[in-house]
Amino acid sequence: MSGAGWQFAGHGFSPKGRQPAVHPRAALTFYWPEHGRQVRLRGHVTPGSARENAEDFLARSATARAEALLARQSQYLVDTAERDQAVEKALAAVGQEPSLVGSAWTLYTLSPGEVEFWQAANTRVHTRLRYERSRNGWERFLLWS
């Protein structure tokens, strides 16, 4: 999380990267089954600057950067040997040039306009609260379970 919102990253040509380019809204859900709690954030998504994208990319492990350089996220994989060879080649490139950054790697920030909290109850009459951003701050609403 940054001061502007919650962050996630991915290759700009993957489904996760193409969708916000067309419709810059998203939702993130965090679920804790052992506590019966969930938080869902909905809001506007903005891509990071070139500097932010590069910092995020370079903060990842060498293997994660090598995978991202392949630009095949979410594509069908037919042969694991082909993948392993491609990753090894990309790892070598990362080793030779440690500052190498994938040009399509993007750090996205979701700035929530809505935050919903859900607390489970054994009775199945759950507690749900929604906070909606307004011009005056956040408004709180109790929701039907």
Stockholm file with secondary structure:
# STOCKHOLM 1.0

chainA/1-145         MSGAGWQFAGHGFSPKGRQPAVHPRAALTFYWPEHGRQVRLRGHVTPGSARENAEDFLARSATARAEALLARQSQYLVDTAERDQAVEKALAAVGQEPSLVGSAWTLYTLSPGEVEFWQAANTRVHTRLRYERSRNGWERFLLWS
#=GR chainA/1-145 SS CBTTBEEEEEETTSHHHHHHHHSCEEEEEEEETTTTEEEEEEEEEEECCHHHHHHHHHTSCHHHHHHHHHTCTTSCCCCHHHHHHHHHHHHHHHHHCTTCCCTTEEEEEEEEEEEEEEECCTTSCCEEEEEEEETTEEEEEEECC
#=GC SS_cons         CBTTBEEEEEETTSHHHHHHHHSCEEEEEEEETTTTEEEEEEEEEEECCHHHHHHHHHTSCHHHHHHHHHTCTTSCCCCHHHHHHHHHHHHHHHHHCTTCCCTTEEEEEEEEEEEEEEECCTTSCCEEEEEEEETTEEEEEEECC
//
